[in-house]
Amino acid sequence: MMRGMAQNYMHTMFSDAARALQEADGSRRSYARMEEGADGSPDLIGEDERSFIAARDSFYIASTTLDGWPYIQHRGGTGGFLKLLEGNRIGFADYRGNRQHLSDANIAHDPRVSLFLMDYPNRRRLKLIGLASVVARADDPVLVEGLKPEGYSAVAERAYLIDMVGFDWNCPQHISPRFTEAEVKAGVAPLLAEIEHLRAEIARLSTSTPPTGE
């Protein structure tokens, strides 16, 4: 069973202005009960979150420019490319791309990031907030190489490390199911196998049954 919004996520994301709007909207009392006990300590990532993160093959990461503009980037790879490290830390290897270095620059001046991890087929969504750092290959080649997915031949140029401080499981409303090519193939595989079986059975019967004359 997925858990709801964790305490430190609320403690961090709920500003006084947001609480005032909740009060005006009549929702503040229930959220206040959920916030009880929050002391700024990171939300501990449990087995539900770990297994969900380990299964993802993409996510969205948001950072902020020096001028305060939000920037969202999509990251993707093979399943499990987002590695679970010790404690609340996750990381992934980064490769040569368009060389704009927008996320790198943003993190250098403000390490706060937000991640969206989506599971479209099962209509699940996990939001994470954390503090990010970028480690160049020249500074720690063992770390960077260790974050590469097994069997991936491209040279990783840097590593992203994110120390998570909070998370929130969102409701499934308005998440439209979407499926990868591999998921579609796996889903229709039994039907295709049954079709081939029926074709073979029809062919066998047509050759084994003698024709009838008048």
Buried (B, 14 or more C-beta within 10 A) or exposed (E): EEEEBBBBBBBBBBEEEEBEEBEEEEEBEEBBEBBEEBEEEBBEBEEBBEEBBBEBBBBBBBBBEEEEEEEEBEBEBEEBBBBBBEEBBBBBBBEEEEEEEEBBBBBBEBBBBBBBBBBBBEBBBBBBBBBBEBBEBEEEEEBBEBBBBEEEEEEBBBBBBBBBBBBBBBEEEEBEEEEEEEEEEEEEEEEEEEEEEEEEEEEEEEEEEEEEEE
